[in-house]
């Protein structure tokens, strides 16, 4: 069972890397992606009208993070159902 879960996680990460990451970071290894995108220190500061997601300085830049999120959102729009 553990082997199947690891294989599924590896395939999902490779799928995401090829479809959602911008070209300048597609050469990153899966370990780099995990360390820089998934295992980052962050703080959520919420106010009455907005919430701010403050990421650590060692994480990826704001622009790169936004482009990755936009690419993931575009993947949802490619699905058979309309956005």
C-alpha positions in Angstrom: 0.0 0.0 0.0 2.8 2.4 0.9 4.5 1.8 -2.5 1.2 2.6 -4.3 0.8 5.8 -2.4 4.3 6.9 -3.1 3.9 6.1 -6.8 0.6 8.1 -6.9 2.3 11.0 -5.2 5.3 10.9 -7.6 3.0 10.8 -10.6 0.8 13.6 -9.3 3.9 15.8 -8.7 5.3 15.1 -12.1 1.9 15.8 -13.7 1.7 19.1 -11.8 5.3 20.0 -12.7 4.8 19.5 -16.4 1.4 21.3 -16.6 1.4 24.0 -13.8 5.0 25.2 -13.4 6.3 28.1 -15.5 9.2 27.2 -17.8 11.9 28.7 -15.6 11.2 26.3 -12.8 10.3 23.2 -14.7 13.8 21.9 -14.3 13.5 21.8 -10.5 13.6 18.3 -8.9 10.6 17.1 -7.0 12.5 17.6 -3.8 13.1 21.3 -4.7 9.4 21.7 -5.5 8.4 20.1 -2.2 10.8 22.3 -0.2 10.1 25.6 -2.0 6.4 25.3 -2.6 4.8 22.9 -0.2 7.0 22.9 2.9 7.2 26.7 3.4 6.7 28.7 6.5 3.8 31.0 6.2 1.6 33.2 8.4 -2.0 34.1 7.7 -2.9 37.6 9.0 -6.6 38.3 8.8 -8.4 41.6 9.2 -12.0 42.5 9.0 -12.0 43.0 5.2 -9.0 41.0 3.9 -6.5 38.3 4.7 -2.8 38.4 4.0 -0.8 35.2 3.4 2.8 36.1 4.4 5.4 33.6 3.1 8.9 33.2 4.3 11.6 35.1 2.3 13.3 31.8 1.2 10.2 30.7 -0.6 9.5 31.5 -4.2 8.7 35.1 -5.3 5.2 36.5 -5.2 5.1 36.8 -9.0 6.1 33.1 -9.5 3.7 31.9 -6.9 0.8 33.8 -8.5 1.7 32.4 -12.0 1.7 28.9 -10.6 -1.7 29.5 -9.0 -3.0 30.9 -12.3 -1.7 27.9 -14.2 -3.5 25.6 -11.8 -6.7 27.6 -12.2 -6.3 27.3 -16.0 -6.1 23.5 -15.6 -9.5 23.6 -14.0 -10.9 25.6 -16.9 -9.6 22.9 -19.4 -11.9 20.3 -17.7 -15.0 19.2 -19.7 -17.2 21.2 -17.4 -17.3 25.0 -17.9 -15.5 27.3 -15.4 
